[in-house]
Amino acid sequence: MRNCLGRIQKRAEEKQIAFRIELPQEVNCPHDANWIGEAIDNVLDNAVKYSRPGGIIEMRIQKNEMHAKITVKDNGLGIEKGEEHKIFQRFYRGKNVTTQKGYGIGLYLARKIIGLHGGFMIAKNRYSEKGLMIEINLPVC
C-alpha cells in the first residue's frame, strides 16, 4: 500500500490533492505483491485523475474475519446512476469522463487481478459528497 501511495504522490501533488490514510500495522492476506500493486495503482490513478484540484482522497484498510477491505474514496466526477458495474467492463468509460484521457482498461484489469486472488471489488457513487468509492476485498489468512 505504501509503495502504491509513493508511486502516485507526484501526480497528486501536481493537482494539490491531499490524502487521508488509515492503515493498520499489519494485515496478512496471501497475494502477489506486484499484481495487487498494479490493481491498487489503477484505482489510485483513477482517483487522482478524476478528482478536482485541491481535492481529498481517503484511503482506509480494515480487516474482519474473512477479508481485508481497502476503501478508496475521492471527491471527483463520480459516475452516473447505473454505471456501478459498467465501469469494470473492458474499454468502458463513464459518461462523465469525456474530457479525461484513458482507455477504460484500468478498473477492468484491477477487478480481474483481485478476482484471481479470491477477492472482489465494488463501486459506489458518493452522491452527497460527489465522487466515487471503490472497495477492494481480499481474503485474509
N, CA, C and O of each residue as an XYZ file, in Angstrom:
564
protein
N       0.826     -1.191      0.000
C       0.000      0.000      0.000
C       0.868      1.252      0.000
O       0.632      2.190     -0.762
N       1.865      1.248      0.860
C       2.739      2.423      0.938
C       3.485      2.649     -0.377
O       3.690      3.792     -0.785
N       3.888      1.570     -1.037
C       4.550      1.700     -2.338
C       3.602      2.324     -3.371
O       4.013      3.177     -4.158
N       2.352      1.900     -3.366
C       1.364      2.442     -4.301
C       1.154      3.932     -4.052
O       1.084      4.719     -4.996
N       1.054      4.312     -2.803
C       0.889      5.722     -2.474
C       2.106      6.528     -2.914
O       1.965      7.653     -3.395
N       3.290      5.964     -2.754
C       4.502      6.644     -3.189
C       4.539      6.862     -4.695
O       5.016      7.894     -5.168
N       4.030      5.882     -5.452
C       4.048      6.000     -6.910
C       3.084      7.068     -7.418
O       3.325      7.649     -8.476
N       2.006      7.340     -6.696
C       1.004      8.306     -7.143
C       1.231      9.695     -6.548
O       0.575     10.658     -6.947
N       2.142      9.799     -5.609
C       2.334     11.035     -4.847
C       2.611     12.254     -5.735
O       2.023     13.314     -5.519
N       3.486     12.122     -6.715
C       3.849     13.272     -7.550
C       2.637     13.802     -8.323
O       2.406     15.011     -8.365
N       1.874     12.909     -8.925
C       0.681     13.338     -9.677
C      -0.336     13.992     -8.757
O      -0.988     14.966     -9.136
N      -0.472     13.459     -7.548
C      -1.407     14.054     -6.589
C      -0.930     15.451     -6.181
O      -1.733     16.379     -6.085
N       0.353     15.593     -5.946
C       0.898     16.899     -5.565
C       0.706     17.928     -6.667
O       0.432     19.096     -6.388
N       0.849     17.502     -7.925
C       0.651     18.415     -9.053
C      -0.762     18.983     -9.072
O      -0.969     20.118     -9.502
N      -1.738     18.198     -8.607
C      -3.129     18.660     -8.545
C      -3.501     19.173     -7.154
O      -4.656     19.516     -6.900
N      -2.525     19.221     -6.264
C      -2.724     19.668     -4.882
C      -3.800     18.842     -4.179
O      -4.650     19.371     -3.463
N      -3.737     17.548     -4.401
C      -4.673     16.614     -3.777
C      -4.038     16.074     -2.505
O      -2.887     15.637     -2.502
N      -4.802     16.112     -1.436
C      -4.341     15.590     -0.145
C      -4.896     14.181      0.058
O      -5.928     13.819     -0.507
N      -4.197     13.397      0.868
C      -4.648     12.046      1.214
C      -4.952     11.980      2.701
O      -4.217     12.531      3.521
N      -6.031     11.307      3.038
C      -6.312     10.895      4.418
C      -6.176      9.386      4.411
O      -6.910      8.689      3.710
N      -5.235      8.885      5.194
C      -4.898      7.465      5.129
C      -5.046      6.832      6.503
O      -4.582      7.370      7.508
N      -5.695      5.687      6.524
C      -5.831      4.906      7.755
C      -5.418      3.477      7.438
O      -6.173      2.708      6.843
N      -4.197      3.140      7.851
C      -3.662      1.808      7.604
C      -3.366      1.124      8.921
O      -2.752      1.729      9.799
N      -3.787     -0.128      9.087
C      -3.408     -0.869     10.297
C      -1.933     -1.239     10.227
O      -1.316     -1.177      9.163
N      -1.386     -1.615     11.347
C       0.023     -2.016     11.377
C       0.290     -3.182     10.435
O       1.289     -3.204      9.716
N      -0.615     -4.145     10.452
C      -0.379     -5.344      9.650
C      -1.687     -6.016      9.302
O      -2.575     -6.148     10.145
N      -1.801     -6.439      8.056
C      -2.904     -7.266      7.591
C      -2.278     -8.357      6.741
O      -1.571     -8.066      5.776
N      -2.530     -9.595      7.087
C      -1.964    -10.717      6.335
C      -3.000    -11.300      5.396
O      -4.031    -11.824      5.818
N      -2.699    -11.197      4.114
C      -3.523    -11.887      3.129
C      -2.582    -12.370      2.029
O      -1.708    -11.626      1.583
N      -2.758    -13.601      1.599
C      -1.860    -14.133      0.575
C      -2.079    -13.387     -0.745
O      -3.208    -13.267     -1.220
N      -0.977    -12.885     -1.333
C      -1.121    -12.136     -2.575
C       0.212    -12.045     -3.303
O       1.279    -12.246     -2.723
N       0.118    -11.741     -4.570
C       1.285    -11.429     -5.373
C       1.431     -9.914     -5.316
O       0.602     -9.189     -5.864
N       2.472     -9.437     -4.660
C       2.631     -8.002     -4.403
C       2.641     -7.172     -5.685
O       2.080     -6.077     -5.717
N       3.267     -7.680     -6.729
C       3.311     -6.920     -7.980
C       1.930     -6.765     -8.606
O       1.567     -5.680     -9.060
N       1.158     -7.855     -8.628
C      -0.154     -7.788     -9.261
C      -1.146     -6.998     -8.412
O      -1.912     -6.194     -8.942
N      -1.137     -7.219     -7.113
C      -2.039     -6.431     -6.253
C      -1.644     -4.963     -6.314
O      -2.506     -4.084     -6.320
N      -0.338     -4.695     -6.359
C       0.129     -3.319     -6.521
C      -0.401     -2.695     -7.801
O      -0.795     -1.528     -7.805
N      -0.415     -3.454     -8.881
C      -0.956     -2.968    -10.159
C      -2.436     -2.624    -10.023
O      -2.879     -1.590    -10.521
N      -3.195     -3.474     -9.360
C      -4.630     -3.224     -9.171
C      -4.860     -1.951     -8.350
O      -5.684     -1.112     -8.716
N      -4.139     -1.815     -7.256
C      -4.305     -0.643     -6.390
C      -3.792      0.611     -7.095
O      -4.381      1.683     -6.952
N      -2.705      0.489     -7.851
C      -2.223      1.628     -8.637
C      -3.307      2.133     -9.585
O      -3.502      3.341     -9.719
N      -4.012      1.213    -10.242
C      -5.074      1.613    -11.165
C      -6.196      2.356    -10.446
O      -6.715      3.348    -10.959
N      -6.567      1.882     -9.271
C      -7.631      2.539     -8.501
C      -7.175      3.932     -8.054
O      -7.919      4.904     -8.185
N      -5.961      4.021     -7.530
C      -5.444      5.321     -7.087
C      -5.241      6.277     -8.263
O      -5.507      7.473     -8.145
N      -4.774      5.753     -9.391
C      -4.594      6.585    -10.572
C      -5.922      7.221    -10.986
O      -5.980      8.414    -11.285
N      -6.977      6.425    -11.000
C      -8.303      6.966    -11.329
C      -8.749      8.000    -10.308
O      -9.303      9.038    -10.669
N      -8.511      7.720     -9.043
C      -8.929      8.660     -8.001
C      -8.263     10.016     -8.201
O      -8.914     11.054     -8.081
N      -6.970     10.010     -8.506
C      -6.257     11.271     -8.737
C      -6.703     11.906    -10.049
O      -6.951     13.111    -10.105
N      -6.805     11.104    -11.099
C      -7.163     11.624    -12.418
C      -8.517     12.334    -12.399
O      -8.667     13.399    -12.997
N      -9.504     11.747    -11.717
C     -10.856     12.282    -11.776
C     -11.220     13.193    -10.612
O     -12.330     13.724    -10.568
N     -10.295     13.385     -9.664
C     -10.548     14.322     -8.569
C     -10.283     15.739     -9.042
O      -9.461     15.976     -9.926
N     -10.985     16.657     -8.443
C     -10.762     18.064     -8.775
C      -9.489     18.541     -8.085
O      -9.112     18.002     -7.044
N      -8.822     19.544     -8.651
C      -7.633     20.099     -7.992
C      -7.979     20.569     -6.575
O      -9.028     21.168     -6.338
N      -7.069     20.281     -5.644
C      -7.300     20.645     -4.249
C      -8.210     19.690     -3.506
O      -8.600     19.965     -2.372
N      -8.556     18.569     -4.128
C      -9.454     17.601     -3.506
C      -8.774     16.740     -2.459
O      -7.591     16.898     -2.159
N      -9.557     15.826     -1.916
C      -9.068     14.904     -0.892
C      -9.422     13.483     -1.307
O     -10.538     13.212     -1.749
N      -8.461     12.584     -1.161
C      -8.690     11.159     -1.387
C      -8.506     10.462     -0.049
O      -7.482     10.622      0.615
N      -9.511      9.687      0.335
C      -9.446      8.928      1.583
C      -9.128      7.481      1.255
O      -9.711      6.893      0.344
N      -8.199      6.916      2.007
C      -7.833      5.521      1.817
C      -7.801      4.846      3.177
O      -7.193      5.346      4.123
N      -8.463      3.704      3.257
C      -8.570      3.018      4.537
C      -8.490      1.513      4.314
O      -9.021      0.984      3.338
N      -7.817      0.840      5.235
C      -7.801     -0.627      5.227
C      -8.379     -1.101      6.547
O      -7.954     -0.674      7.621
N      -9.351     -1.987      6.447
C      -9.961     -2.602      7.619
C      -9.894     -4.109      7.436
O      -9.880     -4.616      6.315
N      -9.854     -4.804      8.547
C      -9.789     -6.264      8.492
C     -10.920     -6.840      9.334
O     -11.174     -6.390     10.451
N     -11.591     -7.841      8.777
C     -12.530     -8.623      9.579
C     -12.105    -10.083      9.501
O     -10.994    -10.371      9.056
N     -12.938    -10.987      9.912
C     -12.559    -12.400      9.958
C     -12.265    -12.977      8.583
O     -11.480    -13.918      8.461
N     -12.886    -12.424      7.546
C     -12.773    -13.011      6.214
C     -11.979    -12.176      5.211
O     -11.316    -12.727      4.333
N     -12.044    -10.858      5.338
C     -11.471    -10.003      4.301
C     -10.648     -8.851      4.860
O     -10.860     -8.373      5.974
N      -9.707     -8.433      4.034
C      -9.069     -7.130      4.202
C      -9.800     -6.228      3.220
O      -9.810     -6.488      2.016
N     -10.406     -5.178      3.731
C     -11.190     -4.271      2.889
C     -10.404     -2.978      2.702
O     -10.107     -2.267      3.662
N     -10.078     -2.693      1.455
C      -9.366     -1.465      1.092
C     -10.395     -0.543      0.456
O     -11.012     -0.887     -0.553
N     -10.572      0.620      1.049
C     -11.546      1.582      0.545
C     -10.810      2.820      0.060
O      -9.976      3.377      0.775
N     -11.119      3.249     -1.156
C     -10.567      4.478     -1.712
C     -11.741      5.362     -2.100
O     -12.560      4.991     -2.941
N     -11.815      6.540     -1.478
C     -12.892      7.498     -1.756
C     -12.285      8.772     -2.317
O     -11.334      9.319     -1.760
N     -12.849      9.239     -3.432
C     -12.418     10.529     -3.964
C     -13.623     11.467     -3.981
O     -14.755     11.042     -3.750
N     -13.375     12.713     -4.249
C     -14.478     13.670     -4.357
C     -14.434     14.321     -5.732
O     -14.523     15.540     -5.878
N     -14.293     13.458     -6.735
C     -14.181     13.914     -8.119
C     -15.489     13.868     -8.872
O     -16.542     14.215     -8.336
N     -15.416     13.433    -10.134
C     -16.557     13.450    -11.040
C     -17.666     12.475    -10.655
O     -18.844     12.743    -10.890
N     -17.291     11.363    -10.073
C     -18.281     10.327     -9.780
C     -18.720      9.629    -11.054
O     -18.117      9.799    -12.113
N     -19.770      8.848    -10.935
C     -20.320      8.121    -12.078
C     -21.820      8.320    -12.093
O     -22.417      8.702    -11.086
N     -22.422      8.062    -13.232
C     -23.868      8.159    -13.368
C     -24.534      6.961    -12.687
O     -23.935      5.892    -12.568
N     -25.747      7.147    -12.256
C     -26.508      6.044    -11.680
C     -26.616      4.929    -12.721
O     -26.916      5.184    -13.887
N     -26.373      3.713    -12.293
C     -26.424      2.567    -13.188
C     -25.073      2.169    -13.766
O     -24.963      1.125    -14.408
N     -24.034      2.989    -13.548
C     -22.711      2.661    -14.074
C     -21.854      1.878    -13.085
O     -20.709      1.553    -13.397
N     -22.373      1.572    -11.915
C     -21.592      0.933    -10.854
C     -20.919     -0.357    -11.315
O     -19.806     -0.658    -10.884
N     -21.572     -1.114    -12.175
C     -20.979     -2.366    -12.662
C     -20.314     -2.168    -14.018
O     -19.364     -2.876    -14.350
N     -20.796     -1.225    -14.792
C     -20.253     -0.999    -16.130
C     -18.808     -0.533    -16.100
O     -18.039     -0.865    -17.002
N     -18.419      0.230    -15.078
C     -17.059      0.778    -15.065
C     -15.994     -0.311    -14.941
O     -14.811     -0.040    -15.149
N     -16.394     -1.528    -14.609
C     -15.446     -2.638    -14.525
C     -15.356     -3.414    -15.846
O     -14.583     -4.365    -15.955
N     -16.141     -3.009    -16.841
C     -16.087     -3.679    -18.137
C     -14.905     -3.148    -18.944
O     -14.550     -1.973    -18.854
N     -14.316     -4.020    -19.719
C     -13.171     -3.636    -20.545
C     -13.584     -2.572    -21.562
O     -14.582     -2.723    -22.266
N     -12.807     -1.507    -21.625
C     -12.962     -0.376    -22.534
C     -14.164      0.520    -22.233
O     -14.461      1.430    -23.007
N     -14.850      0.278    -21.136
C     -15.976      1.160    -20.786
C     -15.440      2.433    -20.143
O     -14.575      2.377    -19.270
N     -15.941      3.545    -20.563
C     -15.599      4.835    -19.958
C     -16.904      5.485    -19.549
O     -17.858      5.529    -20.327
N     -16.945      5.983    -18.340
C     -18.156      6.596    -17.814
C     -18.588      7.803    -18.621
O     -17.784      8.422    -19.318
N     -19.857      8.128    -18.520
C     -20.422      9.260    -19.268
C     -19.825     10.592    -18.837
O     -19.813     11.543    -19.618
N     -19.326     10.676    -17.592
C     -18.790     11.930    -17.069
C     -17.341     12.193    -17.451
O     -16.828     13.272    -17.156
N     -16.665     11.251    -18.093
C     -15.215     11.374    -18.280
C     -14.814     11.636    -19.730
O     -13.739     11.212    -20.156
N     -15.631     12.303    -20.468
C     -15.346     12.506    -21.887
C     -14.131     13.400    -22.136
O     -13.528     13.317    -23.206
N     -13.762     14.240    -21.193
C     -12.627     15.141    -21.399
C     -11.327     14.600    -20.813
O     -10.274     15.210    -21.002
N     -11.372     13.489    -20.117
C     -10.182     12.905    -19.488
C      -9.584     11.835    -20.398
O     -10.309     11.114    -21.083
N      -8.257     11.742    -20.398
C      -7.585     10.692    -21.163
C      -7.806      9.351    -20.484
O      -7.933      9.277    -19.262
N      -7.850      8.315    -21.265
C      -7.984      6.972    -20.723
C      -8.519      6.020    -21.768
O      -9.015      6.431    -22.817
N      -8.408      4.728    -21.457
C      -8.838      3.691    -22.384
C      -9.927      2.788    -21.818
O     -10.465      1.944    -22.534
N     -10.256      2.955    -20.550
C     -11.274      2.099    -19.956
C     -10.769      0.710    -19.629
O     -11.542     -0.248    -19.648
N      -9.495      0.583    -19.332
C      -8.934     -0.742    -19.054
C      -8.501     -0.901    -17.605
O      -8.406     -2.028    -17.120
N      -8.232      0.203    -16.891
C      -7.662      0.151    -15.546
C      -8.512     -0.588    -14.531
O      -8.015     -1.485    -13.850
N      -9.791     -0.230    -14.414
C     -10.649     -0.892    -13.427
C     -10.989     -2.319    -13.853
O     -11.173     -3.194    -13.006
N     -11.072     -2.555    -15.158
C     -11.279     -3.913    -15.653
C     -10.126     -4.812    -15.207
O     -10.341     -5.902    -14.677
N      -8.898     -4.333    -15.430
C      -7.718     -5.095    -15.046
C      -7.641     -5.268    -13.534
O      -7.326     -6.353    -13.045
N      -7.930     -4.198    -12.794
C      -7.895     -4.284    -11.325
C      -8.866     -5.352    -10.824
O      -8.512     -6.169     -9.974
N     -10.084     -5.343    -11.350
C     -11.088     -6.326    -10.912
C     -10.650     -7.744    -11.260
O     -10.858     -8.671    -10.477
N     -10.045     -7.912    -12.427
C      -9.573     -9.231    -12.841
C      -8.490     -9.733    -11.877
O      -8.523    -10.885    -11.446
N      -7.539     -8.869    -11.545
C      -6.447     -9.234    -10.628
C      -7.000     -9.590     -9.254
O      -6.621    -10.605     -8.669
N      -7.886     -8.764     -8.749
C      -8.481     -9.013     -7.424
C      -9.259    -10.324     -7.446
O      -9.177    -11.104     -6.497
N      -9.998    -10.574     -8.497
C     -10.752    -11.828     -8.625
C      -9.849    -13.050     -8.644
O     -10.179    -14.075     -8.046
N      -8.709    -12.952     -9.327
C      -7.761    -14.063     -9.368
C      -7.123    -14.324     -8.009
O      -6.577    -15.402     -7.774
N      -7.190    -13.349     -7.121
C      -6.695    -13.510     -5.747
C      -7.817    -13.924     -4.789
O      -7.617    -13.935     -3.575
N      -8.988    -14.263     -5.320
C     -10.107    -14.708     -4.493
C     -10.912    -13.570     -3.888
O     -11.722    -13.795     -2.988
N     -10.699    -12.357     -4.369
C     -11.400    -11.200     -3.819
C     -12.442    -10.652     -4.776
O     -12.761    -11.266     -5.795
N     -12.966     -9.481     -4.429
C     -13.960     -8.817     -5.269
C     -13.877     -7.310     -5.062
O     -13.317     -6.828     -4.078
N     -14.454     -6.577     -6.024
C     -14.459     -5.113     -5.974
C     -15.881     -4.594     -6.104
O     -16.733     -5.211     -6.743
N     -16.115     -3.452     -5.485
C     -17.418     -2.781     -5.529
C     -17.173     -1.301     -5.811
O     -16.211     -0.719     -5.308
N     -18.039     -0.698     -6.611
C     -18.003      0.749     -6.840
C     -19.318      1.343     -6.360
O     -20.387      0.782     -6.600
N     -19.234      2.476     -5.685
C     -20.423      3.180     -5.204
C     -20.255      4.664     -5.466
O     -19.215      5.251     -5.169
N     -21.294      5.258     -6.026
C     -21.278      6.702     -6.216
C     -21.475      7.372     -4.877
O     -22.225      6.880     -4.035
N     -20.808      8.489     -4.676
C     -20.937      9.257     -3.438
C     -21.768     10.497     -3.756
O     -21.230     11.597     -3.890
N     -23.068     10.314     -3.875
C     -23.944     11.393     -4.321
C     -23.874     12.617     -3.418
O     -23.817     13.741     -3.916
N     -23.876     12.426     -2.118
C     -23.915     13.570     -1.206
C     -22.596     14.338     -1.182
O     -22.605     15.562     -1.049
N     -21.458     13.644     -1.309
C     -20.159     14.316     -1.253
C     -19.555     14.521     -2.635
O     -18.523     15.182     -2.756
N     -20.159     13.984     -3.659
C     -19.597     13.932     -5.003
C     -18.423     12.964     -5.005
O     -17.716     12.831     -4.006
N     -18.223     12.309     -6.102
C     -17.089     11.411     -6.225
C     -17.494      9.950     -6.240
O     -18.660      9.605     -6.430
N     -16.500      9.106     -6.036
C     -16.666      7.667     -6.154
C     -15.942      6.964     -5.016
O     -14.912      7.433     -4.532
N     -16.494      5.836     -4.600
C     -15.838      4.983     -3.626
C     -15.605      3.624     -4.296
O     -16.531      3.009     -4.826
N     -14.358      3.176     -4.260
C     -14.018      1.833     -4.741
C     -13.608      1.024     -3.525
O     -12.797      1.462     -2.708
N     -14.185     -0.162     -3.422
C     -13.876     -1.053     -2.312
C     -13.260     -2.330     -2.883
O     -13.830     -2.975     -3.763
N     -12.090     -2.676     -2.363
C     -11.398     -3.913     -2.738
C     -11.435     -4.841     -1.535
O     -11.032     -4.446     -0.440
N     -11.903     -6.051     -1.715
C     -11.962     -7.045     -0.641
C     -11.088     -8.236     -1.014
O     -11.292     -8.880     -2.043
N     -10.109     -8.515     -0.153
C      -9.196     -9.644     -0.358
C      -9.311    -10.609      0.816
O      -9.435    -10.172      1.960
N      -9.271    -11.920      0.554
C      -9.330    -12.877      1.658
C      -8.089    -12.779      2.545
O      -6.976    -12.582      2.058
N      -8.300    -12.918      3.850
C      -7.188    -12.871      4.802
C      -6.829    -14.290      5.241
O      -7.606    -15.227      5.055
N      -5.632    -14.432      5.829
C      -5.165    -15.728      6.343
C      -5.903    -16.078      7.622
O      -5.654    -17.130      8.210
